[in-house]
């Protein structure tokens, strides 16, 4: 087999990215910077030919990215992952083109980004958000139909932990507001689940269904009115984008930043666990196939416990 240097392999790979794959010049330049640094690390280890490189060399390069050196600051996980992807791509290309007999980077995976905890907001912020959406059911002042709908929608999202798609896809016959109020939600994969509806959400929904939905339905030009619980101003089913707009407008009025439709779902789960709910119950309410998915919410609760402990316990602080 022809001996190919690391530098030659990098050059041919970059030409492949630029000419054959047509990547943007800025992307190719990013790969070039990462691979030049890789070449320098290999040179320090005495690896100048592609055939001399082993998996341990690639792993050492990854470690150097995260640790930094005299000339480079430690890279964040995302930046280190990008560099390793460039290295893996180059070695895979070299092996496929016969420039090297093996692919030493195949077993070295890019670092995984840190798991982001779902964002939950305190109950006081939830209440501010709900109040900003529209008047409560006991407000004596005649409210606009859309404001009653908006309040009912957000009360429903927080009161049931439903996904926004589940809420906008909800039909009247799937909602029961009697002595034992429940809703039948259609989750991912067509799986259905029954979820209790809290008293605040029930009252908001009743106010909307009695005082507002008929007015919205009357605006429809169709012969039959949409069976959806939540209607738009034209009497049709409220879309996900429309529901997103409702939430964003309420968040802006409440002075809350970074609120998304999933914020209320995350807050529902976190507040349930804070209140002592069993994680398996929360799993069922959220419609998670695995309890592992739900366990991420327990991290939020643990963090809260740590904060309370650090603030309140006389021996919580590390001795200086």
C-alpha positions, 0 to 999 in steps of 0.5 A: 500500500502506498504510504500517505502522510497525515498532511496529504490525507487531510489535504485530499479530504478537504478537497473532497469536502470542497469539490465533491460534497460542495460544503460551504467555504466557512465549513471547510475552513473550520474542518481545516483548523481542526485537522491542522491541530490534529496533525500537530498533536500526531506529530508530537506523538511521532505519527506522520503517516496515516498508517501509523495512527492508532485509536489511542492517538485519536483518543489522546487528541480528544483529551487534549481538546478538552484539557487545553495546552500552552497554546489552546484554551480547553474547548467546550464539548460542542467544539471538541465534538466538531473537531472529532467529527472532522477527524473521524470523517478524514480517517473514514475517507482515507480508509475508503479511498485506500489511503490507509489500511484501517480507520483508527477513529471509528471507535472514538466517539465524539463527546456527548453534550451535557444533558439539559434539564427541562426548564421549569418555572416556580408556581408564582411565575405559572400563576403570573403567566395564567393571569396574563393570559386572560381573566379567571372564570370568576371575573365578573367583567365580560371577557373577550372570547379569545381571552377566555380561550387563552386562559383555558388553554394555559390552565389545561396545559399546566393542569394536565401536563399535556403536550401542546399538540395533544391540546390542539388535537383534543376534541370535545368528546375526549373531555369530561368535566363531571364529578370525576373530570378527566381527559383522554389524550392521544400521545406519541405513537397513537397511544392514549392515556387518561389524565385527571383535570384539576379544579382550576383547569376545570373551571377555566374550561367550563367558562370557556366552553359556555361563554366563549367557544359558541362565539368562536364557533359562530365565526366559522363559515363551514356547515359543520363546526370543528369538533376541537375543544380549542377554536381559533378566531375563525371557528376552526381548530386552533393550530400549534402555531396559534397556541404557541402565539397564545403562550408567547403573548401571555409570557410577554405580558407577564414579563417572563422570558424563555417560556415555551410550550414545554415549559408548562409541561416541565413545570407540571412534572416538577411540581408534581414530584415536589409535592410527593408524587411517585415518579411512576405516576408522573410517568403515566400522566406524561405518557412516557414509555419509560420511567428513565425519560421521566427521571430527568425531572427528579434532577430538578427536585434534587437541585432544589433540595441542594439549594435549600440545604445550602441556604438553611443548614448551618454546616452546609458550607465548605469550611474555608 
